[in-house]
Amino acid sequence: MTNYRTEENISMITTSFANVIIVSLFISFIFTSLYFLIFISLQIAIDLRILIVGIVIFSVYFISNLFIRTEFFIAVKKDYKIRPPLQILIISVSAYIALFFIIPDRFMESDKVSLPVFVLLTIPSGVIGMVSQKVLYHSFIILIKFFSKIFSKDILGNDAFYENIEFKYHEFLRHGGIFSIILISFTIPKYAASKLKRSLIFTLFFDILRKNIRKTDFLGILENGKTAAILSNGNNAEKAYVQAKRLVNTLKDNQLLMKKLHVYNSIIKSSIIQASKEHESFEKLMENVFAVLHKILQNKKIEIEIEIAK
């Protein structure tokens, strides 16, 4: 199985492509600026040749950064144990080409097109590739994790989520309106429970939902992480059904999550509880929530069903 169990890997897999573009541009701009800063600090005039090299550095770093995410998805799709080294190959090949054109026609008493020179140039280009890849990769991961935390909603624990539901319920009693609670879970065979808890599957499951719920909604963890609960503001059961279906489809579109679930024949399930004044109290509403929760945690083949509380 592919080993993706670290926080940075999860952030990389679940981040949006727009974040990848922004981070790639930012890193390329910073490192290209450092390149030009060397000449400025040494008071060397920046001529056309230096400028072209700077543009090449920016382009190579930008393109290679885009391939970091591609490495992850190729590894997930093919179930490789390690990511294909696309970034380091792009940088090393670019460095090799650049060195080949920079060196004079005669190099170390040989023509630069001779076999010894061809072989010799692989050493510095390889070193440049490895060092650059390490620096770029770690910079990239740090920024992706930063963007993921800024642009994603927090995941609420049991108590915090109950407080939000209770506040919303009393607001609903005083001022009217509507809200629903969406419960999403997946079946877990008993023999696999301990293995799944140690893997990234729960983290990935909640992280995907966190990034795809609306800004007005709240995401909580129930049953010690077995179930995701979404407080769907302003939605009745029918509208919450559409939202739940969209979220479930988003989960199913994630190749890594589905690979992990497929191993244990797990099924994603969802149920919906619509708030109603017939509940009489917040406690009655929560009783209904847990009754439905108990049902979806049973290993029955349910893709999506609507439960309207009465």
Phi, psi and omega in degrees: 000148179292133184267095177233086185234010181257160183299320182294326179294319179295316179299319181294317184291324186265353182288157179280157180293331178298319176297322179297317179298312183298313181295319179298315178297317182297312181296317180298320179295318181297311184288328175292323177297321177296323177299311180291331180296329178300314181290324179293317180293329178271002179057042176260130181295135180273104180268185184297322181296315179297320180296317179297318177299320178298318178296321179296317178300314180300313183295314182294316180296319180296311181296318181294325177295322178299330182281352177297313180294324178299322178302317181296314184290327175295317180297320180293314183296319183267355180060041175284150178282333176232157179285144174294135187280059183294317184297313182294328177293317180298315182291317182295315179296318179295319178295321179298313180297317180297316179296322181298321181280337181282318184294153180291169181299326175252122183225122181054047176062024177222155173294144183290348177268004180283160182299317179302320180291319178303315181291318183297324182291343179292334182292302180294325180293324176294318178297315178300318180297314182293314181294313180299318181298317179299311182295313182295317182299311182293323175297318181298313182297316180301315181289322178296317178297321179297312180296322181298321180286325182289315188264009179242147178284155177287152174263123185273142174283179183308305186298314181296323180290319177299319179299319179293321178294316181297316178299315180294323181294315179292325174296321178296319179293322183281316190245358182081205184092197181204153170203159179227162176242123179259128176249125179232131180213181173216149183292143179229115175299145182302321183291341183257357186302314182292323179294317182293325180295332181271352182263182182275000192300319180290318179299315179295318179303310181287327181293322178296315180295318181302323184276355184237002174276164180287159180295334182275354183261168178233141180247128181232163178251124178242160177054046177056036175095000181282336186224140173262135179239129180244123173278104186267097184289135174074010182246130169280184186297321182293316179291323177294329176299314179298317179296316180297320180296320178297317181295318179296319178296324177295319177297318182291337179281348180276113187297319183295314180300314183292328175298316181293319181290326182296327180302323183253016181052037181283150181236131176281131182228152181213142174224159186228134177240121179265133179294141181216147178293344178288351176293332178075331180201164178298323180297321178295321178299314182292328175299318178294320178301314183286334175294316178292321179300317179298323182292316183285342177280349175287146184281064176250151182280090178233121178275300177213134174219155181252127175243113179261118182292141180229000000 
